[in-house]
Amino acid sequence: MLKQTLLAATLVGATLASSAALSAGHGEKPHTTPWSNFSLEEKVKTMPQGDATRGQQIHEQMMCNSCHGVKGESPSRNYASLNGQTKEYTMKMMLDYRDGRRWESYKQANIMVKLARAMDDQQIADAAAFYASNPSTVWQIEAQPVSAKIDHLVRKGDVSRMITPCASCHGAHGEGKGITPAIAGQVPEYFIRTMKAYQGKDRHNDVNQGMAQFTHDLTDEEIRELADYYATLSK
């Protein structure tokens, strides 16, 4: 397995070293079936048991740390933090990149597709276990006190706009559960980009378009305030 990992890392390194390959995108989108709740749950159940120690080796050998930090904590505002993420959600993301469910046309997505395609199910499970083993980041930012409107969105939602409470899926402290991602400690800029991608229908890997539906009527100000709220939230 270690030899396979090293070989995959070598291949990926050669790919990433070529700026021409990165700028060319990730080719033709493969045909893949969207997840249903059942198919996703069944796939996650059949994934191998992950090992955090091997996952750390993969994280380092495949240069994940160059973007996502030593333990998955993003060193900049350009990349997602992975530390403290549920292992099931990390596996889903990597499978989505690998199989074509997440197919976005920007440089970071091109890199993620190439990395995911170089990994087998065991390597994905190991990396997911490593990130889940590390505590999430609590961002120190100058955010305004949580407004009553944002507090209501988090805890109660907004019936008039058919928006369910954020906490009903992501947990009272943004901790996530299973295939529902943890959002506490997430990079605020990444949070905003993700919400806008769902809102603008540029991202399509949410099961039953759940996030796309809930973000549709959110204002830019609400998204920004939610991003700040969860960035500073400790699980």
C-alpha positions as CSV (number, residue, x, y, z in Angstrom):
1,M,0.0,0.0,0.0
2,L,2.9,2.4,0.8
3,K,4.5,1.7,-2.5
4,Q,1.1,2.5,-4.2
5,T,0.8,5.7,-2.3
6,L,4.3,6.8,-3.2
7,L,3.7,6.0,-6.9
8,A,0.4,7.9,-6.8
9,A,2.1,10.8,-5.2
10,T,4.9,10.8,-7.8
11,L,2.3,10.8,-10.6
12,V,0.3,13.6,-9.0
13,G,3.5,15.6,-8.4
14,A,4.4,15.4,-12.0
15,T,0.9,16.5,-12.9
16,L,0.9,19.4,-10.6
17,A,4.3,20.5,-11.7
18,S,2.9,21.2,-15.2
19,S,1.1,24.5,-15.2
20,A,-0.2,23.6,-18.7
21,A,-2.0,20.6,-17.3
22,L,-3.6,22.7,-14.6
23,S,-4.8,25.4,-16.9
24,A,-6.3,22.8,-19.3
25,G,-8.9,21.9,-16.7
26,H,-9.9,18.3,-16.0
27,G,-11.2,17.1,-19.3
28,E,-14.6,15.8,-20.3
29,K,-17.0,15.3,-17.4
30,P,-17.6,11.6,-16.9
31,H,-21.1,10.3,-16.7
32,T,-22.0,9.6,-13.1
33,T,-25.3,9.0,-11.3
34,P,-26.2,11.6,-8.7
35,W,-26.4,10.4,-5.1
36,S,-29.6,9.5,-3.5
37,N,-29.8,9.3,0.3
38,F,-29.8,5.5,0.1
39,S,-26.9,5.2,-2.4
40,L,-24.7,7.5,-0.5
41,E,-25.3,5.8,2.8
42,E,-24.6,2.4,1.3
43,K,-21.4,3.6,-0.4
44,V,-20.2,5.1,2.9
45,K,-21.0,1.8,4.7
46,T,-18.9,-0.2,2.2
47,M,-15.8,2.1,2.4
48,P,-12.9,0.5,4.2
49,Q,-12.0,1.5,7.8
50,G,-9.7,4.4,7.7
51,D,-6.4,4.7,9.6
52,A,-5.4,8.2,10.8
53,T,-1.6,7.4,10.8
54,R,-1.7,6.2,7.2
55,G,-3.9,9.2,6.4
56,Q,-1.3,11.6,7.7
57,Q,1.3,10.0,5.5
58,I,-1.0,10.4,2.5
59,H,-1.7,14.0,3.5
60,E,2.0,14.7,3.4
61,Q,3.0,12.6,0.4
62,M,0.3,13.9,-1.8
63,M,1.2,17.5,-0.8
64,C,-2.3,18.1,0.7
65,N,-0.5,20.1,3.4
66,S,0.7,22.7,0.9
67,C,-2.9,24.0,0.6
68,H,-4.7,22.6,3.7
69,G,-2.1,23.0,6.4
70,V,-0.1,20.6,8.6
71,K,-3.2,19.0,10.1
72,G,-5.9,20.2,7.7
73,E,-6.2,23.7,9.2
74,S,-6.1,26.1,6.2
75,P,-3.1,28.4,6.4
76,S,-4.8,31.0,4.2
77,R,-8.3,32.3,3.3
78,N,-8.1,30.6,-0.1
79,Y,-8.6,27.0,0.9
80,A,-11.0,25.0,3.0
81,S,-10.1,23.7,6.5
82,L,-10.4,20.0,6.7
83,N,-9.5,19.4,10.3
84,G,-12.4,18.3,12.5
85,Q,-14.4,17.4,9.5
86,T,-16.5,14.2,9.7
87,K,-14.8,11.3,8.0
88,E,-18.0,10.4,6.1
89,Y,-18.2,13.9,4.5
90,T,-14.6,14.0,3.5
91,M,-15.0,10.6,1.9
92,K,-18.0,11.9,0.0
93,M,-16.1,15.0,-1.2
94,M,-13.2,12.9,-2.5
95,L,-15.6,10.4,-4.2
96,D,-17.5,13.4,-5.8
97,Y,-14.2,14.8,-7.2
98,R,-13.1,11.4,-8.4
99,D,-16.3,10.3,-10.0
100,G,-17.4,13.6,-11.5
101,R,-20.2,14.7,-9.3
102,R,-18.2,17.8,-8.2
103,W,-16.9,19.3,-11.5
104,E,-16.1,23.0,-11.1
105,S,-13.9,24.9,-13.5
106,Y,-11.3,26.7,-11.4
107,K,-7.7,25.9,-10.5
108,Q,-8.3,24.4,-7.1
109,A,-11.0,22.1,-8.4
110,N,-8.6,20.9,-11.2
111,I,-6.1,19.9,-8.6
112,M,-8.6,18.1,-6.4
113,V,-9.9,16.1,-9.3
114,K,-6.4,14.9,-10.2
115,L,-5.6,14.1,-6.6
116,A,-8.9,12.2,-6.1
117,R,-8.3,10.2,-9.3
118,A,-4.9,9.1,-8.0
119,M,-6.4,7.7,-4.8
120,D,-8.2,4.4,-4.1
121,D,-11.0,3.9,-1.6
122,Q,-8.6,2.9,1.2
123,Q,-6.4,6.0,0.7
124,I,-9.5,8.2,0.8
125,A,-10.8,6.5,4.0
126,D,-7.3,6.9,5.6
127,A,-7.1,10.7,4.7
128,A,-10.6,11.2,6.0
129,A,-9.7,9.5,9.3
130,F,-6.7,11.8,9.7
131,Y,-8.7,15.0,9.2
132,A,-11.4,13.8,11.6
133,S,-8.8,13.1,14.3
134,N,-7.7,16.7,14.5
135,P,-9.6,19.4,16.3
136,S,-11.3,22.1,14.3
137,T,-10.0,25.7,14.0
138,V,-11.6,28.6,15.9
139,W,-11.0,31.7,13.8
140,Q,-10.1,34.9,15.5
141,I,-11.9,37.6,13.4
142,E,-13.5,40.9,14.1
143,A,-17.1,39.8,13.7
144,Q,-20.1,41.8,14.8
145,P,-22.2,40.3,17.6
146,V,-24.6,37.7,16.3
147,S,-27.8,39.4,15.2
148,A,-31.2,38.2,16.2
149,K,-31.9,37.4,12.5
150,I,-28.9,35.1,12.1
151,D,-29.6,33.5,15.5
152,H,-33.1,32.7,14.3
153,L,-31.8,31.3,11.0
154,V,-29.4,29.0,12.8
155,R,-31.9,27.8,15.4
156,K,-35.3,28.2,13.8
157,G,-34.8,28.8,10.1
158,D,-37.3,30.9,8.1
159,V,-40.6,29.4,7.3
160,S,-41.6,32.2,5.0
161,R,-38.7,31.3,2.7
162,M,-38.8,27.6,3.3
163,I,-35.4,27.7,4.9
164,T,-34.8,25.0,7.5
165,P,-32.7,25.7,10.6
166,C,-28.9,25.3,9.9
167,A,-28.7,23.5,13.3
168,S,-31.2,20.9,12.3
169,C,-28.7,19.3,9.9
170,H,-25.3,20.6,11.0
171,G,-25.8,20.5,14.7
172,A,-26.3,23.1,17.4
173,H,-22.5,23.8,17.4
174,G,-21.9,23.3,13.7
175,E,-20.3,19.9,14.5
176,G,-21.9,18.0,11.6
177,K,-22.8,14.3,11.8
178,G,-22.0,11.5,9.3
179,I,-22.4,12.7,5.8
180,T,-23.6,16.1,7.0
181,P,-20.5,18.3,7.1
182,A,-19.1,20.1,10.1
183,I,-19.1,23.8,9.4
184,A,-17.8,25.2,12.7
185,G,-14.3,26.6,12.3
186,Q,-14.6,26.8,8.5
187,V,-12.7,29.5,6.6
188,P,-15.3,32.3,6.2
189,E,-14.3,33.1,2.6
190,Y,-14.6,29.4,1.7
191,F,-18.0,29.2,3.4
192,I,-19.2,32.2,1.4
193,R,-17.9,30.8,-1.9
194,T,-19.6,27.5,-1.2
195,M,-22.9,29.0,-0.4
196,K,-22.7,31.2,-3.5
197,A,-21.8,28.2,-5.6
198,Y,-24.9,26.4,-4.4
199,Q,-27.0,29.5,-4.8
200,G,-25.8,30.1,-8.3
201,K,-26.2,26.4,-9.3
202,D,-22.5,26.1,-10.0
203,R,-22.2,23.2,-7.6
204,H,-24.5,20.2,-8.0
205,N,-23.2,17.5,-5.6
206,D,-25.7,18.1,-2.8
207,V,-28.1,15.2,-2.3
208,N,-31.5,16.1,-3.7
209,Q,-30.3,19.7,-4.1
210,G,-30.7,20.2,-0.4
211,M,-28.3,23.1,-0.1
212,A,-29.3,24.7,-3.3
213,Q,-32.9,24.9,-2.1
214,F,-31.9,26.4,1.3
215,T,-29.5,29.0,0.0
216,H,-31.7,30.2,-2.9
217,D,-33.2,33.2,-1.0
218,L,-30.4,34.0,1.4
219,T,-29.0,37.5,1.0
220,D,-25.3,38.3,0.6
221,E,-25.4,39.9,4.0
222,E,-26.9,36.8,5.6
223,I,-24.4,34.5,4.0
224,R,-21.5,36.7,5.2
225,E,-22.9,36.8,8.8
226,L,-23.4,33.1,8.8
227,A,-19.8,32.6,7.6
228,D,-18.5,34.7,10.4
229,Y,-20.7,33.0,13.0
230,Y,-19.5,29.5,12.1
231,A,-15.9,30.5,11.7
232,T,-15.7,31.6,15.3
233,L,-17.9,28.8,16.7
234,S,-16.2,26.0,18.8
235,K,-17.7,22.6,18.4
